[in-house]
Amino acid sequence: IIKVCSANADMRQGTAICVSGVTLYSGKYASMYNWDRAAAERADGIQPFNALAVGGVNNNITPAPDGQTFDISTEKEVKIFRNIRAMQGINLGGGGFQQWGHIRFTDGNMGSGFYASTPSGWKFNALG
């Protein structure tokens, strides 16, 4: 049971109603959430929203436009206190997969180590 004690949403301003501190939305405006559809799809194991706003409207986790990754967009620093399992490497450059800024640990043609994509090509850094 969800009880909204007070709400102030205005679609013209793009504001939303927050429920339990999480803004759920599907589409352009967060206040346009179809609760009947959500309940039916949740029963089928589907979560029908495109993004999570965490702690504010400028901290979002969304599927990336490529459909293969998730984007974390925030105005704040991101800290990770546990291991990250990155099966295909980590992109620090903001470009596409395996473009400039991509770092990957693998057993490549030069041996096991870190491979980094730079503007002048892939560079290898051995362990030890």
Secondary structure as UniProt FT lines:
FT   HELIX           11..13
FT   TURN            20..21
FT   STRAND          22..25
FT   TURN            30..31
FT   HELIX           35..43
FT   TURN            44..45
FT   STRAND          51..54
FT   TURN            57..58
FT   STRAND          60..63
FT   TURN            65..66
FT   STRAND          70..73
FT   TURN            87..88
FT   STRAND          90..91
FT   TURN            97..98
FT   TURN            100..101
FT   STRAND          102..108
FT   TURN            109..110
FT   STRAND          111..118
FT   TURN            119..120
FT   STRAND          121..126
//
